[in-house]
């Protein structure tokens, strides 16, 4: 990957951390299965199968590098997240990350999120740069292994109190981590990270995407002729790849797919610029895997229309639900197929 490209999510993350260590930024990562990664993707610590001796490659990049800590924490979101928040307050020079085993599990630390992460600066002037990594995505694993509850974090977002992002490209995640460590504003960062997308061949990046560029809040669509577009789909995360695969299969050259990589602060200027390339009469849709009352749609419905110059924005999502997802994998597949079908209008 390092020489030929095709860099996946986990490797992008490790080289992001490594580049910060070489820049003198200490990095700390803790979570319930963070050393290997919940989905056996990270391999930050290697263990000899015969001697049980451990090797952490990122500790041995250079003699002048900063320190790297990575821990498997106890099964307590409240205690572990609270500790990492406090650590980030006391070590503003470090990139401090707490990772949920599944994004859903952040609800075990919801009081820490409500009382400290979202509002600590407003209430007490207490600044934190803590990063919450929340695996998110609808793969039919049920209501406790699907949603990091995007809607909760967006409902807590105001006064530029934190950054909420769902990047879909490994290189964009790399640049996001570096931006968080180096931008100087020292505010929390919430990242909805992938699950199945960790091994999706389409979700890889070339080497040049890491050596140039910066974090992109919005990624436009260069695969279709803008003049022929009749429908524009706005989305975030994994569903972009599902939509692109279906569009290719159906041969729909009249549909553009725009990825919104940062949900808050709302990238209004970047979205306006991306939409300007398409005819004014093209219909606009927000497409998401989550139910209509969850995910990013409630936030987008409230804040995005004022930047659309009077154009209507229509949602495409699962029906409203009291649970984040259904419990049947077969039902999930039917719902997902119907969602994609509605979005592409086949």
C-alpha positions as CSV (number, residue, x, y, z in Angstrom):
1,X,0.0,0.0,0.0
2,X,2.8,2.4,0.9
3,X,4.5,2.1,-2.5
4,X,1.6,1.2,-4.9
5,X,-1.4,2.9,-3.3
6,X,-4.7,1.4,-2.3
7,X,-4.2,2.6,1.2
8,X,-7.1,1.5,3.4
9,X,-8.7,3.1,6.5
10,X,-6.6,1.4,9.2
11,X,-3.2,2.1,7.5
12,X,-4.3,5.7,6.8
13,X,-5.0,6.0,10.5
14,X,-1.6,4.6,11.5
15,X,0.4,6.8,9.2
16,X,-1.7,9.8,10.4
17,X,-0.7,9.0,14.0
18,X,2.9,8.3,12.9
19,X,3.3,11.6,11.1
20,X,2.1,13.4,14.1
21,X,4.6,11.6,16.3
22,X,7.3,12.6,14.0
23,X,6.0,16.2,14.2
24,X,6.4,16.1,18.0
25,X,2.7,15.6,18.9
26,X,2.1,12.9,21.5
27,X,-0.8,10.6,20.7
28,X,-3.0,8.6,23.0
29,X,-5.6,6.0,22.0
30,X,-7.8,4.0,24.4
31,X,-10.8,1.8,23.9
32,X,-12.3,-1.6,24.5
33,X,-10.4,-3.3,21.8
34,X,-8.2,-0.5,20.4
35,X,-4.8,-2.2,20.1
36,X,-5.9,-4.7,17.4
37,X,-9.1,-2.8,16.5
38,X,-12.6,-4.1,17.1
39,X,-12.7,-5.4,13.5
40,X,-9.2,-6.8,13.6
41,X,-8.0,-3.9,11.4
42,X,-5.6,-1.7,13.3
43,X,-2.8,-4.0,14.6
44,X,-1.2,-1.1,16.6
45,X,0.4,-3.7,18.8
46,X,1.8,-7.0,17.5
47,X,2.1,-10.0,19.8
48,X,4.5,-12.9,19.3
49,X,2.3,-16.0,19.3
50,X,5.0,-18.1,21.1
51,X,6.5,-15.8,23.7
52,X,3.6,-13.3,24.1
53,X,6.2,-10.5,23.7
54,X,4.6,-7.3,22.5
55,X,5.9,-4.9,19.8
56,X,4.4,-1.5,19.1
57,X,5.9,-0.3,15.8
58,X,4.9,3.4,16.2
59,X,7.1,3.6,19.3
60,X,10.2,3.2,17.1
61,X,10.0,5.7,14.2
62,X,12.9,7.9,15.3
63,X,14.9,8.9,18.3
64,X,13.2,12.3,18.4
65,X,9.6,11.3,18.0
66,X,6.8,12.0,20.5
67,X,5.3,9.3,22.7
68,X,2.5,7.0,21.6
69,X,0.2,5.3,24.1
70,X,-2.5,2.7,23.0
71,X,-4.6,0.8,25.6
72,X,-7.4,-1.7,25.7
73,X,-9.6,-0.2,28.4
74,X,-12.1,-1.9,30.7
75,X,-15.7,-2.3,29.5
76,X,-16.9,1.0,30.9
77,X,-17.7,3.8,28.6
78,X,-18.5,6.2,31.4
79,X,-15.2,5.7,33.2
80,X,-12.9,5.3,30.2
81,X,-14.4,8.2,28.2
82,X,-14.4,10.4,31.3
83,X,-10.7,9.7,31.9
84,X,-9.7,10.5,28.3
85,X,-11.7,13.7,28.5
86,X,-9.8,14.7,31.6
87,X,-6.5,13.7,30.1
88,X,-7.2,15.9,27.0
89,X,-7.9,18.9,29.3
90,X,-4.6,18.5,31.1
91,X,-2.6,17.6,27.9
92,X,-3.6,20.1,25.3
93,X,-0.4,19.4,23.3
94,X,-1.5,15.7,22.8
95,X,-4.0,14.1,20.4
96,X,-6.2,12.1,22.8
97,X,-8.7,9.6,21.3
98,X,-11.3,7.4,22.9
99,X,-12.8,4.7,20.7
100,X,-16.1,2.9,21.3
101,X,-16.2,-0.8,20.4
102,X,-19.3,0.1,18.5
103,X,-20.6,3.6,18.2
104,X,-23.8,2.6,19.9
105,X,-21.9,2.0,23.1
106,X,-21.2,5.7,23.5
107,X,-24.6,5.9,25.2
108,X,-22.9,4.4,28.3
109,X,-20.9,7.6,28.6
110,X,-23.7,10.0,27.5
111,X,-23.5,12.0,30.8
112,X,-19.8,12.7,30.0
113,X,-20.8,13.8,26.5
114,X,-23.6,16.0,27.7
115,X,-22.0,17.6,30.8
116,X,-18.4,17.9,29.6
117,X,-17.6,17.1,25.9
118,X,-20.4,19.2,24.4
119,X,-20.8,22.0,27.0
120,X,-17.6,22.2,29.1
121,X,-16.2,25.2,27.3
122,X,-19.6,27.1,27.4
123,X,-20.1,26.4,31.1
124,X,-16.7,26.7,32.6
125,X,-14.3,27.8,29.8
126,X,-12.8,24.3,30.1
127,X,-11.4,23.4,26.7
128,X,-10.8,19.9,25.5
129,X,-9.5,18.4,22.2
130,X,-10.7,14.9,22.9
131,X,-11.6,12.8,19.9
132,X,-14.4,10.2,20.1
133,X,-14.2,7.5,17.4
134,X,-17.6,5.8,17.0
135,X,-17.9,2.9,14.5
136,X,-21.1,3.5,12.6
137,X,-22.9,1.9,9.6
138,X,-25.9,-0.2,8.8
139,X,-24.7,-3.7,8.0
140,X,-27.7,-5.6,9.5
141,X,-26.0,-6.3,12.8
142,X,-29.0,-5.1,14.8
143,X,-30.1,-2.1,16.9
144,X,-27.1,-2.2,19.2
145,X,-24.4,-2.5,16.6
146,X,-25.4,0.0,13.9
147,X,-25.7,3.6,15.0
148,X,-23.3,6.0,16.8
149,X,-26.4,8.2,17.2
150,X,-25.4,11.0,14.9
151,X,-28.6,12.9,15.7
152,X,-27.6,13.2,19.4
153,X,-24.3,14.8,18.7
154,X,-25.7,17.2,16.1
155,X,-28.5,18.2,18.6
156,X,-25.7,19.2,21.0
157,X,-23.8,21.1,18.3
158,X,-23.9,24.9,18.6
159,X,-21.6,27.9,19.0
160,X,-18.8,26.0,17.2
161,X,-18.5,23.8,20.3
162,X,-17.1,20.7,18.5
163,X,-16.5,19.2,15.1
164,X,-18.7,16.3,13.9
165,X,-17.5,14.3,10.9
166,X,-18.1,11.1,8.9
167,X,-15.3,10.9,6.4
168,X,-15.6,8.3,3.6
169,X,-12.1,8.3,2.2
170,X,-9.0,7.1,4.2
171,X,-6.9,10.1,3.1
172,X,-9.6,12.5,4.3
173,X,-9.5,10.7,7.7
174,X,-5.7,11.1,7.8
175,X,-6.0,14.8,7.1
176,X,-8.8,15.2,9.7
177,X,-6.7,13.7,12.5
178,X,-3.7,15.9,11.5
179,X,-6.0,19.0,11.4
180,X,-7.4,18.2,14.8
181,X,-4.0,17.9,16.3
182,X,-2.5,21.0,14.6
183,X,-5.2,23.6,14.1
184,X,-4.9,25.1,17.5
185,X,-8.6,25.6,18.3
186,X,-8.7,22.7,20.8
187,X,-12.3,21.6,20.6
188,X,-13.7,18.0,20.7
189,X,-13.9,16.0,17.5
190,X,-16.6,13.3,16.9
191,X,-15.7,10.9,14.1
192,X,-18.2,8.3,12.9
193,X,-15.8,5.6,11.6
194,X,-16.6,2.7,9.3
195,X,-17.1,-1.0,9.8
196,X,-17.6,-2.8,6.5
197,X,-15.9,0.0,4.7
198,X,-12.7,-0.9,6.5
199,X,-12.1,-3.6,3.8
200,X,-14.1,-2.1,0.9
201,X,-11.8,-2.0,-2.1
202,X,-13.5,1.1,-3.4
203,X,-12.8,2.9,-0.1
204,X,-9.0,3.3,-0.5
205,X,-6.7,6.2,-1.3
206,X,-3.6,6.7,-3.4
207,X,-0.2,7.7,-1.9
208,X,-0.4,11.2,-3.4
209,X,-3.6,11.9,-1.5
210,X,-1.6,11.8,1.7
211,X,1.4,13.8,0.6
212,X,-0.7,16.6,-0.8
213,X,-4.0,18.3,0.1
214,X,-5.9,18.8,3.3
215,X,-9.2,17.7,4.9
216,X,-12.1,18.2,2.5
217,X,-15.5,19.0,4.3
218,X,-17.3,18.2,1.0
219,X,-16.3,15.9,-1.8
220,X,-18.0,16.7,-5.1
221,X,-18.8,14.3,-8.0
222,X,-16.5,14.4,-11.0
223,X,-17.8,11.2,-12.6
224,X,-20.8,12.7,-14.4
225,X,-21.4,15.6,-16.8
226,X,-22.9,18.4,-14.6
227,X,-25.0,19.7,-17.5
228,X,-26.9,16.4,-17.7
229,X,-27.6,16.0,-14.0
230,X,-31.3,15.9,-13.0
231,X,-30.9,14.6,-9.5
232,X,-28.3,15.4,-6.8
233,X,-27.9,13.1,-3.8
234,X,-26.2,14.5,-0.7
235,X,-25.0,11.8,1.8
236,X,-22.3,10.9,4.3
237,X,-20.3,7.8,5.0
238,X,-20.7,4.2,3.7
239,X,-24.0,4.8,1.8
240,X,-22.1,6.8,-0.8
241,X,-20.4,3.6,-2.0
242,X,-23.8,1.8,-2.1
243,X,-25.2,4.6,-4.2
244,X,-22.3,4.8,-6.5
245,X,-22.3,1.0,-7.1
246,X,-26.1,1.1,-7.9
247,X,-25.7,4.1,-10.2
248,X,-23.0,2.3,-12.1
249,X,-25.1,-0.8,-12.4
250,X,-28.2,1.1,-13.6
251,X,-26.2,3.4,-15.9
252,X,-27.7,6.5,-14.3
253,X,-25.6,9.4,-15.7
254,X,-28.1,12.0,-14.7
255,X,-27.5,11.6,-11.0
256,X,-24.7,13.2,-9.0
257,X,-23.6,12.0,-5.6
258,X,-22.0,14.6,-3.2
259,X,-20.4,13.4,0.0
260,X,-20.7,15.7,3.1
261,X,-17.7,14.7,5.1
262,X,-18.1,17.2,7.9
263,X,-21.6,17.5,9.4
264,X,-20.9,20.3,12.0
265,X,-19.9,23.0,11.5
266,X,-22.1,22.8,8.5
267,X,-19.9,23.3,5.4
268,X,-22.3,25.7,3.8
269,X,-19.9,27.4,1.5
270,X,-18.4,24.2,0.2
271,X,-21.8,22.7,-0.4
272,X,-23.0,25.8,-2.2
273,X,-20.0,25.7,-4.4
274,X,-20.5,22.0,-5.2
275,X,-24.2,22.4,-6.0
276,X,-23.5,25.4,-8.3
277,X,-22.1,23.1,-10.9
278,X,-25.5,21.5,-11.6
279,X,-28.7,22.8,-13.2
280,X,-31.0,24.8,-10.9
281,X,-33.9,22.5,-11.7
282,X,-32.1,19.4,-10.5
283,X,-33.9,17.9,-7.5
284,X,-31.9,17.8,-4.2
285,X,-32.1,14.9,-1.8
286,X,-30.5,14.0,1.5
287,X,-29.9,10.2,1.6
288,X,-29.1,8.3,4.7
289,X,-29.2,4.8,6.1
290,X,-30.7,5.9,9.5
291,X,-34.4,6.3,10.2
292,X,-36.0,9.6,9.2
293,X,-36.0,10.8,12.9
294,X,-32.4,9.9,13.4
295,X,-29.0,10.4,11.6
296,X,-28.1,13.8,10.1
297,X,-31.5,14.5,8.5
298,X,-33.1,16.4,11.4
299,X,-30.1,18.7,11.6
300,X,-29.9,19.1,7.8
301,X,-33.6,19.8,7.5
302,X,-33.2,22.6,10.1
303,X,-30.0,24.2,8.9
304,X,-29.3,23.4,5.2
305,X,-32.3,24.9,3.4
306,X,-31.4,28.5,4.2
307,X,-28.2,28.0,2.0
308,X,-30.0,26.5,-1.0
309,X,-31.5,29.7,-2.5
310,X,-35.1,28.5,-2.1
311,X,-34.5,25.1,-3.6
312,X,-36.4,22.2,-1.8
313,X,-34.4,19.5,-0.1
314,X,-36.1,16.1,0.2
315,X,-35.1,13.2,2.5
316,X,-34.6,9.6,1.5
317,X,-34.3,7.4,4.7
318,X,-35.7,4.5,6.6
319,X,-39.1,5.2,8.2
320,X,-39.2,6.8,11.6
321,X,-38.3,4.3,14.4
322,X,-37.9,4.2,18.1
323,X,-34.9,1.9,17.8
324,X,-31.8,2.7,15.7
325,X,-32.2,-0.4,13.5
326,X,-34.2,-3.6,13.0
327,X,-33.1,-6.9,14.5
328,X,-33.5,-9.0,11.3
329,X,-30.7,-9.2,8.8
330,X,-33.1,-10.2,6.0
331,X,-35.3,-7.2,6.8
332,X,-32.2,-5.0,6.8
333,X,-31.4,-6.2,3.3
334,X,-34.9,-5.5,2.1
335,X,-34.9,-2.0,3.6
336,X,-31.4,-1.2,2.2
337,X,-32.5,-2.3,-1.3
338,X,-35.6,-0.2,-1.1
339,X,-33.6,2.8,0.1
340,X,-31.2,2.6,-2.8
341,X,-34.0,2.0,-5.3
342,X,-35.8,5.1,-4.0
343,X,-32.6,7.2,-4.3
344,X,-31.7,6.1,-7.8
345,X,-35.3,6.0,-9.1
346,X,-35.0,2.7,-10.9
